[in-house]
Amino acid sequence: MKTIAQNLKNALAGALTGAVNGLFGAGGGMVAVPLLKGVTGYGEKRAHATAIAVIAPVCAASAITYFLGGFFKGGVIIPASIGAVAGGFVGAKLLGVLPDIAVKIIFIGVMLAAGVRLLL
């Protein structure tokens, strides 16, 4: 049974994840995965899969807020969403078959590439 302290840690990790996602419009998963691994002790695959479940409602809340604020144009949403759903399906299938070390290396590579891209 989860303790109050563990639930508080989970809630704080969720709040940080949501804040990063809301502030930057993305990136919540980049925070959620390491937090889930550290706070819950989840392994690589469980942390990635759980991060997706955590991020889904966060993304919905952020998208509604951005939409109401007039921050994006509708013409991109449908084609990008179709691509994102297809990519999400393929990625989830790959998560099920790749070894943990491969998932970890790919995740680190994506994070490094994003960091380098931000610096350039």
Contacts in CASP RR format, 6 or more apart in sequence:
PFRMAT RR
TARGET T0000
AUTHOR 0000-0000-0000
METHOD contacts of the structure
MODEL  1
MKTIAQNLKNALAGALTGAVNGLFGAGGGMVAVPLLKGVTGYGEKRAHAT
AIAVIAPVCAASAITYFLGGFFKGGVIIPASIGAVAGGFVGAKLLGVLPD
IAVKIIFIGVMLAAGVRLLL
2 10 0 8 1.000
9 39 0 8 1.000
10 39 0 8 1.000
10 40 0 8 1.000
13 32 0 8 1.000
13 35 0 8 1.000
13 36 0 8 1.000
13 39 0 8 1.000
14 32 0 8 1.000
14 35 0 8 1.000
14 54 0 8 1.000
16 31 0 8 1.000
16 35 0 8 1.000
17 28 0 8 1.000
17 29 0 8 1.000
17 31 0 8 1.000
17 32 0 8 1.000
17 35 0 8 1.000
17 51 0 8 1.000
17 54 0 8 1.000
17 55 0 8 1.000
17 58 0 8 1.000
18 28 0 8 1.000
18 58 0 8 1.000
18 62 0 8 1.000
20 27 0 8 1.000
20 28 0 8 1.000
20 30 0 8 1.000
20 31 0 8 1.000
21 27 0 8 1.000
21 28 0 8 1.000
21 29 0 8 1.000
21 31 0 8 1.000
21 55 0 8 1.000
21 58 0 8 1.000
21 59 0 8 1.000
21 62 0 8 1.000
22 58 0 8 1.000
22 61 0 8 1.000
22 62 0 8 1.000
22 65 0 8 1.000
25 62 0 8 1.000
25 66 0 8 1.000
28 51 0 8 1.000
28 55 0 8 1.000
28 58 0 8 1.000
29 51 0 8 1.000
29 54 0 8 1.000
29 55 0 8 1.000
30 111 0 8 1.000
30 114 0 8 1.000
32 47 0 8 1.000
32 50 0 8 1.000
32 51 0 8 1.000
32 54 0 8 1.000
32 55 0 8 1.000
33 47 0 8 1.000
33 48 0 8 1.000
33 51 0 8 1.000
33 107 0 8 1.000
34 47 0 8 1.000
36 42 0 8 1.000
36 46 0 8 1.000
36 47 0 8 1.000
36 50 0 8 1.000
36 51 0 8 1.000
36 54 0 8 1.000
37 43 0 8 1.000
37 44 0 8 1.000
37 47 0 8 1.000
40 47 0 8 1.000
40 50 0 8 1.000
41 47 0 8 1.000
42 50 0 8 1.000
43 100 0 8 1.000
44 100 0 8 1.000
44 103 0 8 1.000
44 104 0 8 1.000
44 107 0 8 1.000
45 95 0 8 1.000
45 96 0 8 1.000
45 100 0 8 1.000
45 103 0 8 1.000
48 95 0 8 1.000
48 103 0 8 1.000
48 107 0 8 1.000
49 92 0 8 1.000
49 95 0 8 1.000
52 92 0 8 1.000
66 72 0 8 1.000
95 103 0 8 1.000
98 106 0 8 1.000
END
